């Protein structure tokens, strides 16, 4: 049996309500999956089992505190083997900072809690409006654009591409994934006319990756690489910074996207939206992305941990248009 822990996120946002809606629908679809909700007391949406992590005092600082405590409690369940996957509802980074937490995002927090050397932020939509999947790993995440050239190194590209290759093999069951490396500069610098990062950073990384047996292509211009991925030339793309990857991804997959953290000893997914404070409590919040994150977490966990005696040849087929 697959077990999944689900955190409610910031109690002021839409996390609790989209979680409730997604869980009710998912349980109708897959009653055999064991789900454990984790959140503050008095926020129980009426679904059991529910693990309380203390009260919320109504403040922003308190919201950050209980959101962080929920992630810690759910991670402990995963690290002890009580669950194979973790699905996280949105948190609010300023609230976590107010609560005194140094890692102010899920990805960084989970890395510290799990004690792993590196993690990767992979945005995936197994069903896009054009049909084929789109998977985009962000080599650098939440940083000012002016800092990106200094953060982007050959070591980082190698590390993140290896995490991606291993994740696609283990969780997606793609035996020999083909990865495209999105360039940093326009037109991949046109042989150095618009910067030297493609020659100075990408070429050494590509040499090392190829030597390591990774099927990788690049550096590829940002204005074509994502469409080439949708044409199924690549199984995934490594984007050099947040917005070049997210702009393409959310244009093609908004509402159907899922954030997957690579490099952890368990599966972790989350919806591709934030806390949406302006919508919380109005009944307008759409649980679709949360439901997709839950479905994908179960499928990836089944692949990774061989829960089923015989895996489907294409275990993610049901997430794609028929």
Secondary structure as UniProt FT lines:
FT   STRAND          3..7
FT   TURN            11..12
FT   HELIX           15..29
FT   TURN            31..32
FT   STRAND          34..39
FT   TURN            41..42
FT   STRAND          50..52
FT   HELIX           60..79
FT   TURN            80..81
FT   STRAND          85..88
FT   HELIX           93..98
FT   TURN            99..100
FT   HELIX           106..114
FT   STRAND          120..125
FT   TURN            129..130
FT   STRAND          134..138
FT   HELIX           145..151
FT   HELIX           154..170
FT   TURN            175..176
FT   STRAND          178..182
FT   HELIX           186..190
FT   TURN            191..194
FT   HELIX           198..202
FT   HELIX           203..211
FT   TURN            212..213
FT   STRAND          215..220
FT   HELIX           222..230
FT   TURN            231..232
FT   STRAND          236..239
FT   HELIX           242..253
FT   TURN            254..256
FT   STRAND          258..262
FT   STRAND          267..271
FT   TURN            277..283
FT   HELIX           288..305
FT   TURN            313..316
FT   HELIX           317..319
//
